[in-house]
Amino acid sequence: QVQLVESGGGSVQPGGSLRLSCEASTTVFGVMSWYRQAPGKQRELVADITTGGTTGYADSVKGRFAISRHNTKNMIYLHMSDLEPEDSAVYYCHAKVGGMPVWGRGTQVADTS
């Protein structure tokens, strides 16, 4: 069973930056994604990336967030800049393995304003 472990969350002021990391316990082929869930809201897709490096973003983060992937290290990253209060949420790493969804436990990003 593949395990995903997120790290890099924290408290940040509006306009600040953070980099989230997700490490997979083994090689993952296919799309890997970052989702987020704020209190009282549904979990939403933030960004995804294929094995080949093709990326996609939610409209709300385009131009501010960048997803990247290091296949040999089994890692994906989410570079977040110009953070807004609305970006405060728990951020989850996601992959599909054998057609089954796999989720990490999440890492909290909080707004200090």
C-alpha positions, 0 to 999 in steps of 0.5 A, spaced: 500 500 500 502 506 497 503 511 503 503 519 502 506 524 507 505 531 506 510 536 510 511 544 509 505 547 512 505 553 517 502 559 519 503 565 514 501 572 513 497 574 506 502 575 501 507 570 503 510 564 500 510 556 502 512 550 499 509 544 501 512 537 499 509 530 499 513 524 499 510 517 496 513 511 499 514 508 493 514 510 485 507 512 483 505 512 476 500 517 473 497 523 476 498 526 482 495 532 485 494 537 491 487 538 494 485 542 500 479 543 504 477 549 509 473 548 515 465 547 513 467 547 505 468 541 500 475 538 499 477 541 492 482 540 487 488 545 487 493 542 482 495 536 479 501 533 475 502 527 470 508 523 470 511 527 464 510 534 467 503 536 464 500 541 470 493 543 471 491 548 476 484 551 479 482 558 477 483 561 484 491 559 484 493 560 477 499 564 477 500 564 484 501 556 485 506 552 482 506 544 482 512 540 481 514 533 481 521 529 482 519 522 479 526 519 482 525 521 489 517 520 489 516 527 491 511 532 489 511 539 491 506 545 491 510 552 491 505 557 493 506 565 493 502 571 494 498 567 499 491 570 501 486 568 507 482 564 502 488 559 501 488 557 509 486 550 509 488 543 510 492 541 504 492 533 502 496 529 497 493 525 492 494 519 487 491 513 484 494 507 485 491 501 481 485 505 480 484 506 488 485 513 491 490 514 496 490 520 500 495 523 505 493 525 512 494 533 510 498 539 512 495 545 515 496 552 512 494 557 516 493 565 515 496 569 521 492 576 519 
